[in-house]
Structure formats: structure tokens, C-alpha cells
Amino acid sequence: MSGTTTNDFDADAYLAINRAVRPHAKDVILSTDAVRTVADLDRVAIHGRCRLIHEADTFFGGEESMDFVSPVLENPTWLTVAIQAQAMIECVGDRHHVFLEALHEHPGATDIATYRFVMGS
């Protein structure tokens, strides 16, 4: 798959990426914004060691919602990020926000870069 830009969004690429993710992640769906960024699922999403996080949400995730902290990842690909997003959805319990829109660097990280999932509905 070739990459797309904001100006030449390719709906076929969007569907192909989502089909590729679906066998590994039952709920997470890459948003059109993420697809504009992601050319290939095997492309490195974050260079170096990192951790992915998301806070519990009792409104959308219920009383059993818990904070999600991934294991330390080394040069994770976008597919690895999508798989971690699925694990986060299971942990947080929010099945309303299942579109992976972005990763934002979390301030205050120590020796390992920390990124927060940005999920949409």
C-alpha cells in the first residue's frame, strides 16, 4: 500500500488497513486521520522504547474500568499499536470510542517515552 496525504485520501487504503487490523483487534478501527498518517501497518509508529497509556473511564467503561499501561515496547509498528489499542479497549471497557485517531506524547515521562491513545467515536 502506498501512503496517502491529507489531500489525496484513499478510501480503498482505509478499508484495506481496517481489514488487516480486524483479525487481530476486534474493536479498534483506524480513523481516517490515522490512515492519512499510516502508509503501512508494518511501519514503525514510534522510534525507541515507549509505553502506551489510557486512563480509566467509568462513564463509558463502567465501574470495572481500569487504567491501561502497555508493556515497554521497542520501535512498535502501527499494527502493534493497534493490537495494544485493542488491549486498552478491553481494559478500559469503553466500546464507544474505538477509532484510533492518534497518539499524543504524555508530558512528564521519565526514561521511557509515554504516549496516550487518542480515540474517537
Secondary structure, DSSP 8 states (H G I E B T S, - for coil): -----GGG--HHHHHHHHHHHTTT-SS-EE-HHHHHH-S-TTSBSS-SEEEEEE---HHHH-TT---EE---EES-BHHHHHHHHHHHHHHH---S--EEEEEEE-TT--SSEEEEEEEE-
